[in-house]
Amino acid sequence: MQIISTKKEGRHDRSIVLLLALALSTALGVHSVSAQTRPEPKALLQQVDSLSDFTGKDFSAVFTIVTQKPGEKDSVTQARVFRRDMKKQFLILILLPEVNKGQGYLREDDNVWFYDPTSRKFSHSSVKENLQNTKAKNSDFTLSSFAEDYTVTGMNEGMVGKFPVWVLDLKANTNEVAYDRVVLYIRKDPTMLLKREDYSVNGRLMRTTAYPKYVEIEGKLLPSQILILDEINKGEKSQITMTEQSVTPLPDKVFTKAFLEQVSR
């Protein structure tokens, strides 16, 4: 078990360490980039994307999100996520809190829909929107596509605690993504994303995300714990835990409005 600790990466890294103090799991059998070899930036992005790409299989899991805000009681949101990466389809079904149970998000073709079982109506949503009252975006639960959505504008070496990392500065090449600029801190060996910084169009740091714990599933590597820090509203954060992960094939009907209406009754 290895603890993530930082030297002088800045205030945001120290905050993550103090809040987390969690172990980083090292998965075996995962292809990695040698620490001595400088990879081609886009190839490295493609490798990061491939670590969580279940194309050819279906993926599902339960995500529990504990959100903290100063002066407020912790809130718990739980959702079951279904993914079919080959078609970039996903369905997010809210399980908790009880008052929101049955609400859901569905990607159908190029549209993202939000369903409210109270009104029994669908409305347009987006991968950019926050999931309920949490610090997570809908896009945090879908297939990673950094290589497709971003262009690398800079690449350096750095450290996250005692781990050597590649630091990639990315600029969005589509307005479909949640953030215009993203900085990724990718562990060199084995390859895995340790930290992410998201910036607005005007260059303001919006949130910092840490990935302290991973789990291997069918040769893929997924973060089983995630911490998202709100950099605008200081002290607000969400911790995400993934459980019940599965690659059992799903019926086609799961990725339809009719299914969402049915399970929400």
Beta strands, then each sheet from edge to edge (+ up, - down):
strand 1: 2-3
strand 2: 23-24
strand 3: 58-68
strand 4: 75-84
strand 5: 89-96
strand 6: 104-108
strand 7: 111-116
strand 8: 121-124
strand 9: 150-160
strand 10: 163-172
strand 11: 181-187
strand 12: 192-199
strand 13: 205-217
strand 14: 220-230
strand 15: 237-246
sheet 1: 1+ 2-
sheet 2: 8+ 7- 6+ 5- 4+ 3- 15+ 14- 13+ 12- 11+ 10- 9+
end
